[in-house]
């Protein structure tokens, strides 16, 4: 279960809910995969289409003639249970559940998420989501997001974010820059973290030769002690930058309504980050500045800093 290579490095994928309508997320995600030159097999799944974006469409993944490593679910949550049974029959290894409407909406959604979690655990299928916009892995030429990117900048940063806004609006702003661009080799929106979480992600990024910097946006931490224990080892080789909002009671409640995150005492968390040598950004601007600084510069060999400036006042 620790091997998530089938999830982030699939040799073949299916998009359940692929659409020929440009305004639909099932069309945008499929188009993003295609225009960014993913080299694996692509299977659009739509019972009402013969072909979508030049690829033969199938009524069900059970009709696909080849193997499928990864499935994207772009249908409402109530259909996912039955479709997971199809995934088991097809020996699918991984899934990305885009659908929202789970623990982030309250008790009823939390019950639906608990049932979905049982399905995932029973199947052994590695899973991102629910409530995610997808992920990007430049080493696999796979830009699988329902925010369309045609100019993604590769680089040394692995970005894991609980909210899709980082794989969407923030990434869009970064990729639109014309100078001092920040390159990102991996970008994963965890969503509600029914399976894959930040601990899995930093372990994968630690072993990934294309990653030199790990950046995390976390509205909550799923497995705090295992995360800190692993991060303490990882940070020796690769800096870990964290943006953790929800510092106040109101902020924590906002996170709960957004991604179903449980509140964690922020002062204790702040001390833990310091103790384990993790770099916490105070806000989005500082988070991006840290990403830029560490991607441009090697890790320092000691605790001394020299300041070069054209004015002594600026140095002060």
C-alpha positions as a Markdown table, in Angstrom:
| # | Residue | x | y | z |
|---|---|---|---|---|
| 1 | Unk | 0.0 | 0.0 | 0.0 |
| 2 | Unk | 3.0 | 2.3 | 0.4 |
| 3 | Unk | 3.8 | 2.1 | -3.3 |
| 4 | Unk | 2.0 | 5.0 | -5.0 |
| 5 | Unk | 3.9 | 4.9 | -8.3 |
| 6 | Unk | 0.8 | 3.5 | -10.1 |
| 7 | Unk | -1.0 | 6.5 | -8.9 |
| 8 | Unk | 1.5 | 9.2 | -9.9 |
| 9 | Unk | 3.2 | 7.3 | -12.7 |
| 10 | Unk | 0.5 | 5.4 | -14.5 |
| 11 | Unk | 1.2 | 3.5 | -17.8 |
| 12 | Unk | -2.5 | 3.8 | -18.7 |
| 13 | Unk | -5.5 | 5.7 | -17.4 |
| 14 | Unk | -9.2 | 6.0 | -17.9 |
| 15 | Unk | -11.4 | 9.1 | -17.4 |
| 16 | Unk | -14.8 | 8.1 | -16.1 |
| 17 | Unk | -17.1 | 11.0 | -17.0 |
| 18 | Unk | -15.0 | 12.2 | -19.9 |
| 19 | Unk | -17.1 | 14.7 | -22.0 |
| 20 | Unk | -17.1 | 16.1 | -25.4 |
| 21 | Unk | -18.6 | 19.4 | -24.1 |
| 22 | Unk | -15.8 | 22.0 | -23.6 |
| 23 | Unk | -17.4 | 23.5 | -20.5 |
| 24 | Unk | -17.4 | 20.2 | -18.6 |
| 25 | Unk | -14.6 | 19.3 | -16.1 |
| 26 | Unk | -14.5 | 15.8 | -17.8 |
| 27 | Unk | -13.5 | 17.5 | -21.0 |
| 28 | Unk | -11.0 | 19.9 | -19.5 |
| 29 | Unk | -9.1 | 17.2 | -17.6 |
| 30 | Unk | -9.0 | 14.9 | -20.6 |
| 31 | Unk | -7.8 | 17.7 | -22.8 |
| 32 | Unk | -5.1 | 18.7 | -20.3 |
| 33 | Unk | -3.8 | 15.2 | -20.3 |
| 34 | Unk | -3.7 | 15.0 | -24.1 |
| 35 | Unk | -2.2 | 18.4 | -25.0 |
| 36 | Unk | 0.6 | 17.9 | -22.5 |
| 37 | Unk | 1.7 | 14.8 | -24.4 |
| 38 | Unk | 1.1 | 12.0 | -21.9 |
| 39 | Unk | 2.6 | 8.9 | -23.5 |
| 40 | Unk | 0.5 | 6.2 | -21.8 |
| 41 | Unk | -2.8 | 4.7 | -23.0 |
| 42 | Unk | -5.8 | 7.0 | -22.6 |
| 43 | Unk | -9.4 | 5.6 | -22.3 |
| 44 | Unk | -12.3 | 8.1 | -22.1 |
| 45 | Unk | -15.3 | 6.5 | -20.5 |
| 46 | Unk | -18.7 | 7.8 | -21.6 |
| 47 | Unk | -21.7 | 5.6 | -22.5 |
| 48 | Unk | -23.1 | 8.2 | -24.9 |
| 49 | Unk | -20.0 | 9.0 | -27.0 |
| 50 | Unk | -18.1 | 7.1 | -29.7 |
| 51 | Unk | -15.0 | 9.3 | -29.6 |
| 52 | Unk | -13.8 | 12.2 | -27.5 |
| 53 | Unk | -10.9 | 14.4 | -28.4 |
| 54 | Unk | -9.6 | 11.9 | -31.0 |
| 55 | Unk | -9.7 | 8.9 | -28.6 |
| 56 | Unk | -12.2 | 6.0 | -28.8 |
| 57 | Unk | -14.7 | 6.2 | -26.0 |
| 58 | Unk | -16.0 | 3.2 | -24.0 |
| 59 | Unk | -19.3 | 2.7 | -22.2 |
| 60 | Unk | -17.5 | 1.2 | -19.1 |
| 61 | Unk | -14.0 | 0.5 | -18.0 |
| 62 | Unk | -15.0 | -3.2 | -18.3 |
| 63 | Unk | -15.2 | -2.7 | -22.0 |
| 64 | Unk | -11.6 | -1.4 | -22.3 |
| 65 | Unk | -9.4 | -4.0 | -24.0 |
| 66 | Unk | -6.1 | -3.2 | -22.2 |
| 67 | Unk | -5.0 | -2.9 | -18.6 |
| 68 | Unk | -5.8 | 0.3 | -16.6 |
| 69 | Unk | -3.4 | 1.6 | -13.9 |
| 70 | Unk | -5.3 | 4.7 | -12.9 |
| 71 | Unk | -9.0 | 5.8 | -13.0 |
| 72 | Unk | -10.3 | 9.4 | -12.7 |
| 73 | Unk | -13.8 | 9.7 | -11.3 |
| 74 | Unk | -15.5 | 12.8 | -12.6 |
| 75 | Unk | -19.1 | 11.7 | -11.7 |
| 76 | Unk | -21.2 | 12.7 | -8.6 |
| 77 | Unk | -20.2 | 10.8 | -5.5 |
| 78 | Unk | -23.3 | 8.6 | -5.4 |
| 79 | Unk | -22.1 | 6.6 | -8.5 |
| 80 | Unk | -18.6 | 5.9 | -7.2 |
| 81 | Unk | -19.5 | 2.8 | -5.0 |
| 82 | Unk | -20.8 | 0.8 | -8.0 |
| 83 | Unk | -17.9 | 1.9 | -10.2 |
| 84 | Unk | -15.4 | 0.8 | -7.6 |
| 85 | Unk | -16.6 | -2.7 | -8.0 |
| 86 | Unk | -15.8 | -2.4 | -11.7 |
| 87 | Unk | -12.3 | -1.2 | -10.7 |
| 88 | Unk | -11.7 | -4.3 | -8.7 |
| 89 | Unk | -12.9 | -6.5 | -11.6 |
| 90 | Unk | -10.5 | -4.6 | -13.9 |
| 91 | Unk | -7.6 | -4.8 | -11.4 |
| 92 | Unk | -7.2 | -1.0 | -11.4 |
| 93 | Unk | -4.3 | 0.0 | -9.1 |
| 94 | Unk | -5.2 | 3.6 | -8.4 |
| 95 | Unk | -8.0 | 6.2 | -8.5 |
| 96 | Unk | -8.4 | 10.0 | -8.3 |
| 97 | Unk | -11.9 | 11.0 | -7.0 |
| 98 | Unk | -12.7 | 14.5 | -8.1 |
| 99 | Unk | -16.2 | 14.6 | -6.7 |
| 100 | Unk | -17.0 | 16.8 | -3.7 |
| 101 | Unk | -19.9 | 16.5 | -1.2 |
| 102 | Unk | -18.3 | 14.4 | 1.5 |
| 103 | Unk | -16.9 | 15.3 | 5.0 |
| 104 | Unk | -16.5 | 18.9 | 4.1 |
| 105 | Unk | -20.3 | 19.4 | 4.0 |
| 106 | Unk | -21.1 | 17.9 | 7.4 |
| 107 | Unk | -22.4 | 14.7 | 9.1 |
| 108 | Unk | -24.2 | 13.3 | 6.1 |
| 109 | Unk | -21.2 | 13.8 | 3.8 |
| 110 | Unk | -19.0 | 12.3 | 6.5 |
| 111 | Unk | -21.1 | 9.1 | 6.5 |
| 112 | Unk | -20.7 | 8.9 | 2.8 |
| 113 | Unk | -17.0 | 9.4 | 3.1 |
| 114 | Unk | -16.7 | 6.7 | 5.7 |
| 115 | Unk | -18.4 | 4.2 | 3.3 |
| 116 | Unk | -16.1 | 5.3 | 0.5 |
| 117 | Unk | -13.1 | 4.8 | 2.8 |
| 118 | Unk | -14.2 | 1.3 | 3.5 |
| 119 | Unk | -14.5 | 0.6 | -0.3 |
| 120 | Unk | -11.0 | 2.0 | -0.8 |
| 121 | Unk | -9.5 | -0.1 | 2.0 |
| 122 | Unk | -11.2 | -3.3 | 0.9 |
| 123 | Unk | -10.1 | -2.8 | -2.7 |
| 124 | Unk | -6.5 | -2.0 | -2.0 |
| 125 | Unk | -6.7 | 0.7 | -4.7 |
| 126 | Unk | -4.5 | 3.8 | -3.9 |
| 127 | Unk | -6.6 | 6.9 | -4.0 |
| 128 | Unk | -6.4 | 10.7 | -4.1 |
| 129 | Unk | -9.4 | 12.7 | -3.0 |
| 130 | Unk | -12.3 | 13.0 | -2.8 |
| 131 | Unk | -12.8 | 16.7 | -3.3 |
| 132 | Unk | -9.6 | 17.2 | -5.5 |
| 133 | Unk | -8.8 | 18.8 | -8.8 |
| 134 | Unk | -6.2 | 16.1 | -9.7 |
| 135 | Unk | -2.4 | 16.1 | -9.9 |
| 136 | Unk | 0.6 | 16.9 | -12.1 |
| 137 | Unk | 3.7 | 14.8 | -12.6 |
| 138 | Unk | 6.1 | 16.3 | -15.1 |
| 139 | Unk | 8.4 | 13.3 | -15.2 |
| 140 | Unk | 5.4 | 11.3 | -16.6 |
| 141 | Unk | 4.3 | 14.2 | -18.8 |
| 142 | Unk | 1.0 | 13.9 | -17.0 |
| 143 | Unk | -0.9 | 17.1 | -16.4 |
| 144 | Unk | -4.1 | 15.8 | -15.0 |
| 145 | Unk | -6.1 | 18.7 | -13.6 |
| 146 | Unk | -9.5 | 20.1 | -14.5 |
| 147 | Unk | -7.8 | 23.5 | -14.6 |
| 148 | Unk | -6.2 | 23.5 | -18.1 |
| 149 | Unk | -2.5 | 24.2 | -18.2 |
| 150 | Unk | -0.6 | 24.4 | -21.5 |
| 151 | Unk | 2.6 | 26.1 | -20.1 |
| 152 | Unk | 3.5 | 24.2 | -16.9 |
| 153 | Unk | 7.0 | 25.0 | -15.8 |
| 154 | Unk | 9.0 | 21.9 | -14.7 |
| 155 | Unk | 11.4 | 22.4 | -11.8 |
| 156 | Unk | 12.7 | 21.0 | -8.5 |
| 157 | Unk | 9.6 | 21.6 | -6.3 |
| 158 | Unk | 7.2 | 18.9 | -5.2 |
| 159 | Unk | 4.0 | 20.7 | -4.1 |
| 160 | Unk | 1.4 | 18.9 | -2.0 |
| 161 | Unk | -1.7 | 20.8 | -1.2 |
| 162 | Unk | -4.9 | 20.0 | 0.6 |
| 163 | Unk | -6.9 | 22.5 | -1.4 |
| 164 | Unk | -7.2 | 22.4 | -5.2 |
| 165 | Unk | -6.6 | 26.2 | -5.2 |
| 166 | Unk | -2.9 | 25.5 | -5.2 |
| 167 | Unk | -3.1 | 23.2 | -8.2 |
| 168 | Unk | -5.4 | 25.7 | -9.8 |
| 169 | Unk | -5.4 | 29.5 | -9.2 |
| 170 | Unk | -2.1 | 29.8 | -7.4 |
| 171 | Unk | -0.4 | 27.5 | -9.9 |
| 172 | Unk | -2.0 | 29.4 | -12.7 |
| 173 | Unk | -0.5 | 32.7 | -11.3 |
| 174 | Unk | 2.9 | 31.1 | -11.0 |
| 175 | Unk | 2.9 | 29.6 | -14.5 |
| 176 | Unk | 1.8 | 33.0 | -16.0 |
| 177 | Unk | 4.9 | 34.7 | -14.7 |
| 178 | Unk | 7.4 | 35.8 | -17.4 |
| 179 | Unk | 10.4 | 36.3 | -15.1 |
| 180 | Unk | 11.7 | 34.4 | -12.1 |
| 181 | Unk | 9.3 | 31.5 | -12.6 |
| 182 | Unk | 9.1 | 28.8 | -10.0 |
| 183 | Unk | 9.3 | 25.3 | -11.5 |
| 184 | Unk | 7.2 | 22.5 | -10.0 |
| 185 | Unk | 7.8 | 18.9 | -10.9 |
| 186 | Unk | 5.0 | 17.4 | -8.9 |
| 187 | Unk | 1.7 | 19.0 | -7.8 |
| 188 | Unk | -0.9 | 16.9 | -5.9 |
| 189 | Unk | -4.2 | 18.2 | -4.5 |
| 190 | Unk | -4.9 | 15.8 | -1.6 |
| 191 | Unk | -8.6 | 16.9 | -1.1 |
| 192 | Unk | -10.2 | 15.1 | 1.9 |
| 193 | Unk | -7.3 | 12.6 | 2.1 |
| 194 | Unk | -9.4 | 9.4 | 2.2 |
| 195 | Unk | -6.1 | 7.5 | 1.5 |
| 196 | Unk | -3.1 | 9.4 | 0.1 |
| 197 | Unk | -1.9 | 12.1 | 2.6 |
| 198 | Unk | 1.0 | 14.3 | 3.3 |
| 199 | Unk | 3.1 | 11.5 | 4.9 |
| 200 | Unk | 2.8 | 9.4 | 1.8 |
| 201 | Unk | 3.6 | 12.4 | -0.3 |
| 202 | Unk | 6.8 | 13.4 | 1.5 |
| 203 | Unk | 8.0 | 9.8 | 1.4 |
| 204 | Unk | 7.5 | 9.7 | -2.3 |
| 205 | Unk | 9.1 | 13.1 | -2.9 |
| 206 | Unk | 12.1 | 12.1 | -0.7 |
| 207 | Unk | 12.8 | 9.2 | -3.0 |
| 208 | Unk | 12.1 | 11.2 | -6.2 |
| 209 | Unk | 15.4 | 12.3 | -7.9 |
| 210 | Unk | 13.7 | 15.2 | -9.6 |
| 211 | Unk | 12.6 | 16.8 | -6.3 |
| 212 | Unk | 14.9 | 19.1 | -4.3 |
| 213 | Unk | 12.3 | 21.1 | -2.4 |
| 214 | Unk | 9.1 | 19.9 | -0.7 |
| 215 | Unk | 6.3 | 22.4 | -0.2 |
| 216 | Unk | 3.0 | 21.6 | 1.6 |
| 217 | Unk | -0.3 | 23.4 | 2.1 |
| 218 | Unk | -2.1 | 21.7 | 5.0 |
| 219 | Unk | -5.4 | 22.5 | 6.4 |
| 220 | Unk | -5.1 | 19.6 | 8.8 |
| 221 | Unk | -2.6 | 16.7 | 9.4 |
| 222 | Unk | -4.0 | 13.2 | 9.1 |
| 223 | Unk | -1.2 | 11.3 | 10.9 |
| 224 | Unk | 0.7 | 13.8 | 12.9 |
| 225 | Unk | 3.3 | 11.6 | 14.7 |
| 226 | Unk | 4.3 | 9.5 | 11.7 |
| 227 | Unk | 4.4 | 12.7 | 9.6 |
| 228 | Unk | 6.8 | 14.5 | 12.0 |
| 229 | Unk | 9.0 | 11.4 | 12.4 |
| 230 | Unk | 9.4 | 11.0 | 8.7 |
| 231 | Unk | 9.7 | 14.7 | 8.0 |
| 232 | Unk | 12.6 | 14.8 | 10.5 |
| 233 | Unk | 14.5 | 12.4 | 8.3 |
| 234 | Unk | 13.5 | 13.9 | 5.0 |
| 235 | Unk | 14.5 | 17.5 | 5.9 |
| 236 | Unk | 18.1 | 16.5 | 6.2 |
| 237 | Unk | 18.2 | 16.0 | 2.4 |
| 238 | Unk | 15.3 | 18.2 | 1.2 |
| 239 | Unk | 13.8 | 21.3 | 2.9 |
| 240 | Unk | 10.1 | 21.0 | 3.8 |
| 241 | Unk | 8.1 | 24.3 | 3.7 |
| 242 | Unk | 4.7 | 24.3 | 5.2 |
| 243 | Unk | 1.8 | 26.7 | 5.0 |
| 244 | Unk | -0.7 | 25.7 | 7.7 |
| 245 | Unk | -3.7 | 28.0 | 7.9 |
| 246 | Unk | -6.5 | 27.7 | 10.5 |
| 247 | Unk | -4.5 | 29.4 | 13.3 |
| 248 | Unk | -7.7 | 30.7 | 15.0 |
| 249 | Unk | -10.9 | 29.1 | 16.0 |
| 250 | Unk | -12.7 | 30.7 | 13.1 |
| 251 | Unk | -9.9 | 29.6 | 10.7 |
| 252 | Unk | -10.1 | 26.0 | 12.0 |
| 253 | Unk | -13.9 | 26.0 | 11.4 |
| 254 | Unk | -13.4 | 27.4 | 7.9 |
| 255 | Unk | -11.0 | 24.5 | 7.2 |
| 256 | Unk | -13.5 | 22.0 | 8.5 |
| 257 | Unk | -16.1 | 23.3 | 6.1 |
| 258 | Unk | -13.7 | 23.3 | 3.2 |
| 259 | Unk | -11.9 | 20.0 | 3.4 |
| 260 | Unk | -13.3 | 18.3 | 6.5 |
| 261 | Unk | -10.1 | 18.9 | 8.4 |
| 262 | Unk | -10.0 | 18.4 | 12.2 |
| 263 | Unk | -8.7 | 21.2 | 14.3 |
| 264 | Unk | -5.2 | 20.9 | 15.8 |
| 265 | Unk | -3.8 | 23.2 | 18.5 |
| 266 | Unk | -1.9 | 25.7 | 16.5 |
| 267 | Unk | 0.6 | 26.7 | 19.2 |
| 268 | Unk | 1.6 | 23.0 | 19.8 |
| 269 | Unk | 1.9 | 22.5 | 16.0 |
| 270 | Unk | 4.1 | 25.6 | 15.7 |
| 271 | Unk | 6.4 | 24.2 | 18.4 |
| 272 | Unk | 6.5 | 20.8 | 16.7 |
| 273 | Unk | 7.4 | 22.3 | 13.4 |
| 274 | Unk | 10.3 | 24.2 | 15.0 |
| 275 | Unk | 11.5 | 21.1 | 17.0 |
| 276 | Unk | 11.6 | 18.9 | 13.9 |
| 277 | Unk | 13.2 | 21.5 | 11.7 |
| 278 | Unk | 10.3 | 22.2 | 9.3 |
| 279 | Unk | 9.9 | 25.7 | 7.8 |
| 280 | Unk | 6.6 | 27.3 | 8.4 |
| 281 | Unk | 5.4 | 30.2 | 6.2 |
| 282 | Unk | 3.2 | 32.8 | 7.8 |
| 283 | Unk | 1.2 | 33.5 | 4.7 |
| 284 | Unk | 0.9 | 32.7 | 1.0 |
| 285 | Unk | 3.4 | 35.3 | -0.1 |
| 286 | Unk | 6.1 | 34.0 | 2.3 |
| 287 | Unk | 5.3 | 30.4 | 1.2 |
| 288 | Unk | 6.0 | 31.3 | -2.4 |
| 289 | Unk | 9.1 | 33.2 | -1.4 |
| 290 | Unk | 10.5 | 30.2 | 0.5 |
| 291 | Unk | 9.7 | 28.0 | -2.5 |
| 292 | Unk | 11.6 | 30.4 | -4.8 |
| 293 | Unk | 14.6 | 30.8 | -2.4 |
| 294 | Unk | 15.2 | 27.1 | -1.9 |
| 295 | Unk | 14.6 | 26.2 | -5.5 |
| 296 | Unk | 17.2 | 28.8 | -6.6 |
| 297 | Unk | 19.8 | 28.0 | -4.0 |
| 298 | Unk | 21.4 | 24.9 | -2.6 |
| 299 | Unk | 20.9 | 23.9 | 1.1 |
| 300 | Unk | 23.2 | 26.0 | 3.3 |
| 301 | Unk | 26.1 | 24.1 | 5.0 |
| 302 | Unk | 25.9 | 26.0 | 8.2 |
| 303 | Unk | 24.0 | 28.6 | 10.2 |
| 304 | Unk | 25.9 | 31.7 | 8.9 |
| 305 | Unk | 24.4 | 34.2 | 6.5 |
| 306 | Unk | 26.1 | 36.9 | 4.5 |
| 307 | Unk | 24.0 | 39.9 | 3.2 |
| 308 | Unk | 25.1 | 41.6 | 0.0 |
| 309 | Unk | 23.4 | 45.0 | -0.6 |
| 310 | Unk | 24.2 | 48.3 | -2.3 |
| 311 | Unk | 23.2 | 50.2 | 0.9 |
| 312 | Unk | 24.1 | 49.6 | 4.5 |
| 313 | Unk | 20.5 | 50.6 | 5.6 |
| 314 | Unk | 19.0 | 47.9 | 3.4 |
| 315 | Unk | 21.3 | 45.3 | 5.0 |
| 316 | Unk | 20.2 | 46.5 | 8.5 |
